[in-house]
Amino acid sequence: MNGSSAWMHGVRDGDAAELHAMEFSAGRGVWLMRPKRPAFVLGSSQSADDIDVNFCAARGIDVARRRSGGGAVFVHPTESVWVDVTIPRGDALWLDDVGRAMHVVGRAWSEVLDGMGMKNLVVNEGPFVATEFSKQLCFAGRGSGEVFRVDDEGNSRDAMTKVIGISQRRTRDVARFQCIGYFAWNIEVHVGAITSLSDGSNDRPFAAPIPLVATSDLLDGLVTALARLSR
């Protein structure tokens, strides 16, 4: 498939479990996934004990599970933006290397957010970097292709906060990149729901919030950036 092929795009609505279970055709796509209710989504092999289900139930927060790995992700109807990008096998952007395949998605996000005024962004084009809480919480780790904001003027890669988290799942025909960013990081919910954070000693934001813009603008920007990167 050449770089000029059109990108499908649109909106999908449902609860978190329904959205993760949705299947997409093996074509280029950028999809805004809109959860009806807030939810914590566990990684495919993550222990259910990592989430305080009673805390979540009392606050109307669903608990679901995705097919891709990594730690839990909080999705919210208005506080987060969740976008799935699909790239079919044979596409100009397809790479067999699972880690390197995520780089182009991160670059597209970085380009869009930079254009919206968010500066000092870098894409992790190295391997996954684990931290004390990364098995429990996606945004505590540093995955390949994910976008980070450098927090000091020295551009130290040890002083970065995650901006866009990305996970990936594949079939024989298509790679699906599931991306999440936050307009606001809810410290209370994360400390209350993630059992390893419940002692309150790590009540810091694990995410750098993205600009509060229309999700349709983000979607359009990603389509444009991915089309350019595929030329």
C-alpha positions in Angstrom: 0.0 0.0 0.0 1.5 3.4 -0.9 1.6 6.5 1.2 -1.2 8.3 -0.7 -4.0 5.9 0.5 -6.7 7.7 2.5 -7.1 7.4 6.2 -10.5 6.4 7.6 -11.5 8.3 10.7 -14.5 8.7 12.9 -15.9 8.2 16.4 -16.8 5.1 18.4 -19.0 5.2 21.5 -19.4 2.6 24.2 -18.3 1.5 27.6 -14.6 0.7 28.0 -15.0 -3.0 27.6 -17.1 -2.6 24.4 -14.6 -0.2 22.9 -11.7 -2.5 23.5 -13.7 -5.4 22.0 -14.5 -3.5 18.8 -12.9 -4.9 15.7 -11.7 -2.6 12.8 -11.2 -3.4 9.2 -7.6 -3.9 8.0 -7.2 -0.4 6.7 -5.6 2.9 7.7 -7.7 4.5 10.4 -7.7 7.0 13.2 -10.6 6.5 15.6 -11.8 8.6 18.6 -12.9 6.2 21.3 -15.4 7.8 23.6 -16.2 5.9 26.8 -19.6 6.4 28.3 -18.3 6.1 31.8 -14.9 6.4 33.5 -13.0 3.2 33.8 -9.7 1.6 34.7 -8.5 -0.7 32.0 -6.1 -3.4 33.1 -3.4 -4.8 30.9 -3.9 -8.3 29.5 -1.8 -10.1 32.1 -2.1 -7.6 35.0 -3.3 -8.8 38.4 -6.9 -7.8 39.3 -5.5 -7.1 42.8 -3.8 -4.0 41.4 -7.2 -2.2 41.4 -9.4 -1.4 44.4 -12.7 -2.5 42.9 -14.7 -1.2 46.0 -13.2 2.3 45.6 -14.1 2.2 41.9 -17.6 0.8 42.4 -18.4 3.5 45.0 -17.5 6.2 42.4 -19.1 4.7 39.3 -15.8 3.7 37.8 -15.9 0.6 35.6 -13.0 -1.9 35.6 -12.2 -3.6 32.3 -9.4 -5.4 30.7 -7.7 -4.9 27.3 -5.8 -7.4 25.1 -2.6 -5.5 25.1 0.0 -5.6 27.9 1.2 -3.0 30.4 -0.3 -1.4 33.5 -3.7 0.0 34.1 -5.0 3.0 32.2 -7.8 5.4 33.4 -10.2 6.5 30.7 -12.8 9.2 31.2 -15.5 10.8 29.0 -14.1 14.3 29.3 -10.8 14.2 31.3 -8.9 12.0 28.8 -8.7 11.5 25.0 -8.4 8.0 23.7 -7.5 7.4 20.1 -6.9 4.1 18.2 -4.7 4.2 15.1 -4.9 1.2 12.7 -2.1 0.4 10.2 -2.6 -2.6 7.9 0.2 -5.0 7.0 1.8 -4.0 3.8 1.3 -0.3 4.5 4.2 2.2 4.1 4.1 2.7 7.9 4.0 -1.0 8.7 7.0 -2.5 10.5 7.4 -6.1 11.6 9.4 -4.8 14.6 6.7 -4.2 17.2 8.7 -1.7 19.2 9.9 0.4 16.2 6.4 0.3 14.7 5.2 2.5 17.6 7.6 5.3 16.8 5.7 6.8 13.9 2.5 7.0 16.0 4.4 8.9 18.7 6.0 11.2 16.2 2.5 12.0 14.8 1.2 12.9 18.3 4.3 15.0 19.0 3.9 16.9 15.8 0.2 17.6 16.5 0.7 18.7 20.1 3.7 20.8 19.2 1.5 22.6 16.7 -1.0 23.2 19.5 1.7 24.9 21.7 3.0 22.1 23.8 6.8 22.3 23.6 9.8 20.3 24.8 8.3 17.0 23.6 10.4 13.9 22.9 9.4 10.4 21.6 11.0 7.4 23.3 12.6 5.6 20.4 14.5 3.3 22.8 13.4 0.2 24.7 10.8 0.1 27.5 12.0 1.6 30.8 10.4 0.1 33.9 9.9 2.0 37.1 8.6 1.0 40.6 5.0 1.3 39.6 5.0 0.6 35.9 3.5 -2.9 36.2 0.5 -1.4 38.0 0.1 1.9 36.1 0.8 2.5 32.4 1.8 6.2 32.9 4.5 5.2 35.4 6.6 3.5 32.7 8.3 4.6 29.6 7.2 2.6 26.5 8.6 2.6 23.0 7.0 5.3 20.9 5.4 7.1 23.8 5.5 10.9 24.0 7.1 12.7 27.0 7.6 16.3 28.0 11.2 17.2 29.1 10.8 18.9 32.5 14.1 20.7 32.8 16.1 23.1 30.6 19.0 20.6 30.4 16.9 18.2 28.2 17.7 15.4 30.6 15.8 12.2 29.6 15.7 11.3 33.3 13.4 14.3 34.0 10.4 13.6 31.7 6.7 13.2 32.3 4.5 11.1 30.0 2.2 12.9 27.7 0.8 10.2 25.5 0.7 6.5 26.4 0.6 3.9 23.6 -0.1 0.2 23.6 -0.3 -2.1 20.7 -2.1 -5.2 19.6 -1.8 -7.1 16.4 -3.5 -9.6 14.2 -2.2 -11.1 11.0 -3.6 -8.2 9.0 -3.5 -5.0 11.1 -1.7 -3.3 14.0 -3.9 -1.3 16.4 -2.2 1.4 18.4 -4.2 2.5 21.4 -3.3 6.0 22.6 -4.3 7.9 25.6 -3.6 11.5 26.8 -5.1 13.6 29.6 -6.6 17.0 29.7 -6.4 16.7 33.5 -4.7 14.1 35.7 -7.0 13.0 38.6 -4.6 12.4 41.5 -7.4 11.4 43.9 -8.8 8.7 41.7 -5.4 7.2 40.8 -4.2 7.1 44.4 -7.5 5.7 45.6 -7.8 3.0 42.9 -4.2 1.8 42.3 -3.5 -0.3 45.4 0.3 0.3 45.2 -0.3 4.0 45.5 -2.9 3.9 48.2 -0.5 4.9 51.1 -0.4 8.4 49.5 3.4 8.6 49.3 3.2 8.9 45.5 0.4 11.5 45.1 2.1 13.2 42.2 0.8 13.5 38.6 2.2 10.9 36.3 1.0 12.7 33.2 1.7 16.1 31.7 -1.8 17.3 30.6 -2.3 18.1 26.9 -3.8 21.4 25.7 -7.6 21.6 26.2 -8.7 21.6 22.6 -11.6 20.0 20.7 -11.1 16.3 20.2 -12.1 16.7 16.6 -9.1 19.0 16.1 -6.8 16.3 17.6 -8.3 13.7 15.3 -7.9 15.8 12.2 -4.3 16.7 13.2 -3.4 13.1 13.6 -4.8 12.1 10.2 -2.8 15.0 8.6 0.4 14.1 10.5 0.2 10.4 9.7 -0.5 11.0 6.0 2.6 13.3 5.9 4.8 10.7 7.7 3.7 8.0 5.3 4.9 9.8 2.1 
